[in-house]
Amino acid sequence: MRLVPILLLAATLMPTPPPSHYPRKTNVAHRGASAYAPEHTLAAYRMALEQGADFVEQDLAVTKDGVLICLHDPSLERTTNVEEVFPSRFTEVDFGGRLRRTWLANDFTLAEIKQLDAGSWFDPKFRGERVPTFDEAVALIRGRAGMFPELKTPEIYEGRDVRFEELVAVALDRHGLRGPRADPGTPIILQTFGEGSARRLAAMKIGVPVALLIERGEGWDEARVRSWQGIVQDLAPAKRIVLDNPAFVRWAHDAGLTVTPYTFRSADSGRFPSVAAEMAHFLYTLGVDALFTDNPDLFPRRSVR
């Protein structure tokens, strides 16, 4: 007769299993296979698929004419030749008391952005690569991997006629990527650093998992982790947050949330002998569910010793 309460007590102490959007340890290609090809180009996405990525990440920005494009920065100058093609189309932005010229993507139409070379900055052999639209990314990746779009820097659209979350919802509907008839061969997980954006997606009942990106670990105790139950389905912290506090993974799992740290790259594996060893430690020792990597070809499907 005493076994029942003991079993119930044991059940309450067991971690809640994470949601099913990660059926196995999951390989997310960060900006595509960005260690080997220019980030957020079709070349980088194609290479990520060839290297066995489970998901391919897209950072999303919005053009002047309201089109979703795949671009990490809010501006174009780091990864394109916009300064050569449109030398006078800059905006002066105050960064810490110093004015800096920047070419904001939202100030250019899609037709203008398609004139830009998005590959030569990385390697001359990629000359002619273009900034892809989200639609073009879907056409390439659909049925071959999941997609992990980020609503990038939503704060830059404040005061502009941009409804970022609604644009993303419309795009998912256009491609049949959410709802009861969503394409099972192309799972979608959305991500954002913006806590307000994450809450708006939850209020919209966006219908796909949402990951909250976390840059700094201060204040992230168990109570704060639990406060995101029912709002997001995944927490995506900078990897140092998990390394400094391994309990973070247990807190998240107990709250029914998965954990997807970033970013793992061969150029920076920290104290580990290789990025494969670093990823294996996070996956199989610390217990994270997935991770973002520039090197999807080096993702360890089992523990590395």
C-alpha beads as a LAMMPS data file, in Angstrom:
LAMMPS data file: protein, C-alpha beads

305 atoms
304 bonds

1 atom types
1 bond types

-500.0 500.0 xlo xhi
-500.0 500.0 ylo yhi
-500.0 500.0 zlo zhi

Masses

1 110.0

Atoms # bond

1 1 1 0.000 0.000 0.000
2 1 1 2.907 2.358 0.573
3 1 1 4.268 1.860 -2.946
4 1 1 1.759 4.213 -4.573
5 1 1 2.781 7.442 -2.815
6 1 1 6.453 6.500 -3.226
7 1 1 5.947 6.029 -6.966
8 1 1 4.043 9.295 -7.188
9 1 1 6.857 11.080 -5.364
10 1 1 9.421 9.582 -7.729
11 1 1 7.363 10.736 -10.715
12 1 1 7.258 14.305 -9.426
13 1 1 11.058 14.338 -9.147
14 1 1 11.671 13.163 -12.713
15 1 1 12.410 15.860 -15.301
16 1 1 9.622 16.631 -17.747
17 1 1 10.559 15.216 -21.164
18 1 1 11.266 17.943 -23.723
19 1 1 8.724 18.603 -26.492
20 1 1 8.729 16.500 -29.651
21 1 1 10.013 19.172 -32.047
22 1 1 13.452 17.616 -31.506
23 1 1 13.067 13.849 -32.006
24 1 1 16.841 13.418 -31.678
25 1 1 19.975 15.467 -31.006
26 1 1 19.611 18.120 -33.657
27 1 1 22.100 19.784 -35.990
28 1 1 21.191 23.387 -36.881
29 1 1 23.307 24.938 -39.636
30 1 1 24.069 28.467 -38.412
31 1 1 23.487 30.876 -41.327
32 1 1 23.882 27.782 -43.492
33 1 1 27.255 26.058 -43.686
34 1 1 28.795 29.423 -42.895
35 1 1 32.302 28.124 -42.188
36 1 1 32.592 27.123 -45.836
37 1 1 30.384 29.499 -47.850
38 1 1 29.118 33.082 -47.499
39 1 1 26.455 33.214 -44.797
40 1 1 22.805 33.398 -45.817
41 1 1 23.337 32.616 -49.466
42 1 1 21.813 29.745 -51.369
43 1 1 25.333 28.334 -51.667
44 1 1 25.623 28.161 -47.862
45 1 1 22.156 26.631 -47.516
46 1 1 22.840 24.076 -50.251
47 1 1 26.110 23.061 -48.610
48 1 1 24.386 22.686 -45.216
49 1 1 21.920 20.252 -46.769
50 1 1 24.754 18.285 -48.359
51 1 1 26.497 18.120 -44.959
52 1 1 23.465 16.589 -43.246
53 1 1 21.972 19.501 -41.308
54 1 1 18.641 18.733 -39.642
55 1 1 17.651 22.421 -39.728
56 1 1 18.989 25.368 -41.722
57 1 1 18.856 28.798 -40.080
58 1 1 17.674 31.976 -41.774
59 1 1 17.983 35.429 -40.233
60 1 1 15.117 37.502 -41.580
61 1 1 15.058 41.179 -42.504
62 1 1 12.384 43.208 -44.277
63 1 1 12.974 45.220 -47.455
64 1 1 11.511 48.657 -48.153
65 1 1 8.770 46.994 -50.199
66 1 1 7.896 44.495 -47.485
67 1 1 9.696 41.347 -48.644
68 1 1 11.364 38.952 -46.204
69 1 1 15.031 38.406 -47.069
70 1 1 17.743 36.283 -45.449
71 1 1 20.332 38.614 -43.918
72 1 1 22.065 38.563 -40.539
73 1 1 22.790 42.255 -40.050
74 1 1 20.134 44.964 -40.205
75 1 1 22.407 46.645 -42.758
76 1 1 24.005 45.489 -45.997
77 1 1 27.578 46.764 -45.949
78 1 1 29.337 43.877 -44.167
79 1 1 28.262 41.106 -46.547
80 1 1 27.543 42.894 -49.841
81 1 1 29.041 45.556 -52.110
82 1 1 26.240 48.028 -51.386
83 1 1 28.739 50.841 -50.762
84 1 1 29.968 50.516 -54.350
85 1 1 26.567 50.119 -55.984
86 1 1 24.665 52.700 -53.906
87 1 1 27.389 54.942 -52.403
88 1 1 25.045 57.778 -51.383
89 1 1 22.191 55.702 -49.945
90 1 1 23.533 55.476 -46.416
91 1 1 21.972 56.509 -43.115
92 1 1 24.042 58.097 -40.376
93 1 1 23.474 56.294 -37.091
94 1 1 24.795 57.403 -33.708
95 1 1 26.863 54.623 -32.104
96 1 1 28.137 55.737 -28.693
97 1 1 28.419 59.383 -29.690
98 1 1 30.039 58.680 -33.067
99 1 1 28.145 58.873 -36.336
100 1 1 28.556 55.830 -38.561
101 1 1 27.344 55.356 -42.095
102 1 1 25.149 52.309 -42.527
103 1 1 23.070 50.982 -45.410
104 1 1 19.904 49.648 -43.733
105 1 1 18.243 46.836 -45.655
106 1 1 14.829 48.306 -44.896
107 1 1 15.771 51.389 -46.944
108 1 1 16.181 49.323 -50.143
109 1 1 13.690 47.513 -52.367
110 1 1 14.140 43.859 -53.207
111 1 1 15.042 44.772 -56.798
112 1 1 17.834 47.009 -55.524
113 1 1 19.148 44.388 -53.088
114 1 1 19.174 41.781 -55.858
115 1 1 21.758 43.920 -57.683
116 1 1 24.271 43.334 -54.887
117 1 1 27.061 40.754 -54.767
118 1 1 26.716 38.814 -51.503
119 1 1 29.533 36.321 -52.078
120 1 1 32.820 38.033 -52.960
121 1 1 33.457 39.318 -49.425
122 1 1 33.851 35.695 -48.307
123 1 1 35.808 34.318 -51.264
124 1 1 36.066 35.443 -54.913
125 1 1 34.813 32.033 -56.059
126 1 1 31.381 32.964 -54.661
127 1 1 31.135 36.141 -56.754
128 1 1 27.600 36.673 -57.951
129 1 1 25.805 35.063 -55.006
130 1 1 22.749 37.132 -54.113
131 1 1 20.855 37.878 -50.935
132 1 1 18.049 35.300 -51.046
133 1 1 14.429 35.905 -50.191
134 1 1 12.764 33.705 -47.616
135 1 1 10.656 32.290 -50.462
136 1 1 13.827 31.252 -52.294
137 1 1 15.176 29.619 -49.143
138 1 1 11.936 27.650 -48.738
139 1 1 12.095 26.493 -52.361
140 1 1 15.621 25.141 -51.829
141 1 1 15.234 23.584 -48.374
142 1 1 11.643 22.348 -48.423
143 1 1 11.368 18.613 -47.855
144 1 1 15.111 18.246 -47.242
145 1 1 15.472 19.780 -43.759
146 1 1 13.707 21.944 -41.220
147 1 1 13.953 25.733 -41.235
148 1 1 14.864 27.907 -38.238
149 1 1 14.071 31.555 -39.130
150 1 1 15.006 34.354 -36.747
151 1 1 13.001 37.559 -36.533
152 1 1 16.143 39.649 -36.534
153 1 1 16.442 42.954 -34.640
154 1 1 12.686 43.668 -34.512
155 1 1 13.431 46.906 -32.662
156 1 1 14.809 48.586 -35.807
157 1 1 11.325 48.613 -37.322
158 1 1 9.840 50.711 -34.527
159 1 1 8.352 53.815 -36.103
160 1 1 8.366 52.167 -39.531
161 1 1 5.340 50.628 -41.207
162 1 1 6.544 47.073 -40.665
163 1 1 4.546 44.343 -38.930
164 1 1 7.321 41.811 -38.690
165 1 1 5.489 38.998 -36.918
166 1 1 2.518 39.262 -39.288
167 1 1 4.782 39.148 -42.349
168 1 1 6.326 35.927 -41.048
169 1 1 2.906 34.395 -40.335
170 1 1 1.714 35.239 -43.861
171 1 1 4.863 33.707 -45.371
172 1 1 4.411 30.482 -43.388
173 1 1 0.790 30.271 -44.507
174 1 1 1.709 30.954 -48.131
175 1 1 4.027 27.944 -48.092
176 1 1 1.820 25.703 -45.948
177 1 1 4.379 25.574 -43.141
178 1 1 2.096 25.937 -40.132
179 1 1 -1.304 24.708 -39.030
180 1 1 -2.897 21.251 -39.159
181 1 1 -1.885 20.714 -42.796
182 1 1 1.692 21.893 -42.402
183 1 1 4.317 20.107 -44.469
184 1 1 5.778 17.460 -42.100
185 1 1 8.933 17.281 -44.198
186 1 1 9.792 20.910 -43.448
187 1 1 9.391 21.582 -39.709
188 1 1 9.629 25.222 -38.653
189 1 1 11.015 26.705 -35.443
190 1 1 11.041 30.483 -35.074
191 1 1 13.563 32.354 -32.931
192 1 1 14.050 35.867 -31.615
193 1 1 16.131 37.813 -29.110
194 1 1 13.154 40.129 -28.590
195 1 1 11.139 39.202 -25.530
196 1 1 8.322 41.419 -26.806
197 1 1 8.429 39.699 -30.172
198 1 1 8.294 36.268 -28.506
199 1 1 5.234 37.347 -26.541
200 1 1 3.561 38.706 -29.681
201 1 1 4.124 35.398 -31.466
202 1 1 2.559 33.582 -28.510
203 1 1 -0.424 35.958 -28.488
204 1 1 -0.886 35.358 -32.226
205 1 1 -0.928 31.588 -31.605
206 1 1 1.697 31.321 -34.337
207 1 1 1.366 27.524 -34.339
208 1 1 5.058 26.562 -34.531
209 1 1 7.672 26.294 -31.761
210 1 1 9.421 29.525 -30.769
211 1 1 12.931 29.793 -29.319
212 1 1 13.950 32.733 -27.144
213 1 1 17.588 33.643 -27.763
214 1 1 19.555 34.671 -24.674
215 1 1 22.767 36.675 -24.912
216 1 1 23.593 37.244 -21.228
217 1 1 23.171 34.860 -18.334
218 1 1 22.625 37.374 -15.543
219 1 1 19.273 36.876 -13.845
220 1 1 18.515 33.558 -15.506
221 1 1 17.630 31.479 -12.464
222 1 1 15.139 28.624 -12.289
223 1 1 12.196 30.949 -11.651
224 1 1 12.942 33.037 -14.717
225 1 1 13.296 29.935 -16.877
226 1 1 9.918 28.686 -15.663
227 1 1 8.337 32.075 -16.374
228 1 1 8.619 31.319 -20.106
229 1 1 6.469 28.174 -19.927
230 1 1 3.566 28.490 -22.335
231 1 1 5.165 31.431 -24.162
232 1 1 8.118 29.772 -25.902
233 1 1 9.050 26.142 -26.400
234 1 1 12.836 26.478 -26.508
235 1 1 15.540 28.565 -24.849
236 1 1 18.578 29.320 -27.010
237 1 1 21.362 30.706 -24.803
238 1 1 24.882 31.703 -25.729
239 1 1 26.938 28.580 -25.097
240 1 1 28.941 30.151 -22.265
241 1 1 25.701 30.476 -20.249
242 1 1 25.233 26.692 -20.261
243 1 1 28.922 26.008 -19.730
244 1 1 28.994 28.293 -16.679
245 1 1 25.719 26.942 -15.282
246 1 1 24.916 23.351 -16.358
247 1 1 21.772 23.425 -14.172
248 1 1 20.223 25.648 -16.865
249 1 1 19.471 22.564 -18.982
250 1 1 17.722 20.773 -16.108
251 1 1 15.663 23.869 -15.279
252 1 1 14.538 24.140 -18.888
253 1 1 13.707 20.448 -19.229
254 1 1 11.780 20.498 -15.963
255 1 1 9.766 23.374 -17.439
256 1 1 9.108 21.392 -20.633
257 1 1 11.475 23.543 -22.707
258 1 1 14.283 22.407 -24.977
259 1 1 17.738 24.025 -25.041
260 1 1 19.577 25.060 -28.213
261 1 1 22.815 26.934 -27.461
262 1 1 24.847 28.944 -29.990
263 1 1 27.340 29.191 -31.733
264 1 1 29.742 26.277 -32.317
265 1 1 32.481 26.865 -34.879
266 1 1 35.845 25.335 -35.713
267 1 1 37.433 28.779 -35.449
268 1 1 36.581 28.968 -31.728
269 1 1 36.222 25.738 -29.741
270 1 1 37.462 27.223 -26.469
271 1 1 39.132 24.761 -24.111
272 1 1 38.085 21.788 -26.229
273 1 1 40.486 20.078 -28.671
274 1 1 38.028 20.414 -31.549
275 1 1 34.586 21.797 -32.279
276 1 1 33.308 18.202 -32.571
277 1 1 34.486 17.506 -29.019
278 1 1 32.925 20.767 -27.825
279 1 1 29.577 19.942 -29.420
280 1 1 29.685 16.397 -28.015
281 1 1 30.242 17.751 -24.490
282 1 1 27.194 19.992 -24.746
283 1 1 25.004 17.322 -26.340
284 1 1 25.941 14.207 -24.376
285 1 1 27.359 15.501 -21.084
286 1 1 25.393 18.703 -20.472
287 1 1 22.312 17.297 -22.223
288 1 1 21.315 20.081 -24.611
289 1 1 18.818 19.086 -27.289
290 1 1 20.237 20.837 -30.337
291 1 1 22.837 23.437 -31.215
292 1 1 23.720 26.021 -33.832
293 1 1 26.962 25.351 -35.687
294 1 1 28.919 26.886 -38.570
295 1 1 30.261 23.364 -39.206
296 1 1 27.272 21.069 -39.705
297 1 1 29.567 18.444 -41.245
298 1 1 31.335 18.036 -37.872
299 1 1 28.175 17.497 -35.801
300 1 1 28.709 14.399 -33.598
301 1 1 25.856 11.905 -33.781
302 1 1 27.301 10.159 -30.727
303 1 1 29.597 11.036 -27.857
304 1 1 33.204 11.860 -28.748
305 1 1 35.866 10.707 -26.280

Bonds

1 1 1 2
2 1 2 3
3 1 3 4
4 1 4 5
5 1 5 6
6 1 6 7
7 1 7 8
8 1 8 9
9 1 9 10
10 1 10 11
11 1 11 12
12 1 12 13
13 1 13 14
14 1 14 15
15 1 15 16
16 1 16 17
17 1 17 18
18 1 18 19
19 1 19 20
20 1 20 21
21 1 21 22
22 1 22 23
23 1 23 24
24 1 24 25
25 1 25 26
26 1 26 27
27 1 27 28
28 1 28 29
29 1 29 30
30 1 30 31
31 1 31 32
32 1 32 33
33 1 33 34
34 1 34 35
35 1 35 36
36 1 36 37
37 1 37 38
38 1 38 39
39 1 39 40
40 1 40 41
41 1 41 42
42 1 42 43
43 1 43 44
44 1 44 45
45 1 45 46
46 1 46 47
47 1 47 48
48 1 48 49
49 1 49 50
50 1 50 51
51 1 51 52
52 1 52 53
53 1 53 54
54 1 54 55
55 1 55 56
56 1 56 57
57 1 57 58
58 1 58 59
59 1 59 60
60 1 60 61
61 1 61 62
62 1 62 63
63 1 63 64
64 1 64 65
65 1 65 66
66 1 66 67
67 1 67 68
68 1 68 69
69 1 69 70
70 1 70 71
71 1 71 72
72 1 72 73
73 1 73 74
74 1 74 75
75 1 75 76
76 1 76 77
77 1 77 78
78 1 78 79
79 1 79 80
80 1 80 81
81 1 81 82
82 1 82 83
83 1 83 84
84 1 84 85
85 1 85 86
86 1 86 87
87 1 87 88
88 1 88 89
89 1 89 90
90 1 90 91
91 1 91 92
92 1 92 93
93 1 93 94
94 1 94 95
95 1 95 96
96 1 96 97
97 1 97 98
98 1 98 99
99 1 99 100
100 1 100 101
101 1 101 102
102 1 102 103
103 1 103 104
104 1 104 105
105 1 105 106
106 1 106 107
107 1 107 108
108 1 108 109
109 1 109 110
110 1 110 111
111 1 111 112
112 1 112 113
113 1 113 114
114 1 114 115
115 1 115 116
116 1 116 117
117 1 117 118
118 1 118 119
119 1 119 120
120 1 120 121
121 1 121 122
122 1 122 123
123 1 123 124
124 1 124 125
125 1 125 126
126 1 126 127
127 1 127 128
128 1 128 129
129 1 129 130
130 1 130 131
131 1 131 132
132 1 132 133
133 1 133 134
134 1 134 135
135 1 135 136
136 1 136 137
137 1 137 138
138 1 138 139
139 1 139 140
140 1 140 141
141 1 141 142
142 1 142 143
143 1 143 144
144 1 144 145
145 1 145 146
146 1 146 147
147 1 147 148
148 1 148 149
149 1 149 150
150 1 150 151
151 1 151 152
152 1 152 153
153 1 153 154
154 1 154 155
155 1 155 156
156 1 156 157
157 1 157 158
158 1 158 159
159 1 159 160
160 1 160 161
161 1 161 162
162 1 162 163
163 1 163 164
164 1 164 165
165 1 165 166
166 1 166 167
167 1 167 168
168 1 168 169
169 1 169 170
170 1 170 171
171 1 171 172
172 1 172 173
173 1 173 174
174 1 174 175
175 1 175 176
176 1 176 177
177 1 177 178
178 1 178 179
179 1 179 180
180 1 180 181
181 1 181 182
182 1 182 183
183 1 183 184
184 1 184 185
185 1 185 186
186 1 186 187
187 1 187 188
188 1 188 189
189 1 189 190
190 1 190 191
191 1 191 192
192 1 192 193
193 1 193 194
194 1 194 195
195 1 195 196
196 1 196 197
197 1 197 198
198 1 198 199
199 1 199 200
200 1 200 201
201 1 201 202
202 1 202 203
203 1 203 204
204 1 204 205
205 1 205 206
206 1 206 207
207 1 207 208
208 1 208 209
209 1 209 210
210 1 210 211
211 1 211 212
212 1 212 213
213 1 213 214
214 1 214 215
215 1 215 216
216 1 216 217
217 1 217 218
218 1 218 219
219 1 219 220
220 1 220 221
221 1 221 222
222 1 222 223
223 1 223 224
224 1 224 225
225 1 225 226
226 1 226 227
227 1 227 228
228 1 228 229
229 1 229 230
230 1 230 231
231 1 231 232
232 1 232 233
233 1 233 234
234 1 234 235
235 1 235 236
236 1 236 237
237 1 237 238
238 1 238 239
239 1 239 240
240 1 240 241
241 1 241 242
242 1 242 243
243 1 243 244
244 1 244 245
245 1 245 246
246 1 246 247
247 1 247 248
248 1 248 249
249 1 249 250
250 1 250 251
251 1 251 252
252 1 252 253
253 1 253 254
254 1 254 255
255 1 255 256
256 1 256 257
257 1 257 258
258 1 258 259
259 1 259 260
260 1 260 261
261 1 261 262
262 1 262 263
263 1 263 264
264 1 264 265
265 1 265 266
266 1 266 267
267 1 267 268
268 1 268 269
269 1 269 270
270 1 270 271
271 1 271 272
272 1 272 273
273 1 273 274
274 1 274 275
275 1 275 276
276 1 276 277
277 1 277 278
278 1 278 279
279 1 279 280
280 1 280 281
281 1 281 282
282 1 282 283
283 1 283 284
284 1 284 285
285 1 285 286
286 1 286 287
287 1 287 288
288 1 288 289
289 1 289 290
290 1 290 291
291 1 291 292
292 1 292 293
293 1 293 294
294 1 294 295
295 1 295 296
296 1 296 297
297 1 297 298
298 1 298 299
299 1 299 300
300 1 300 301
301 1 301 302
302 1 302 303
303 1 303 304
304 1 304 305
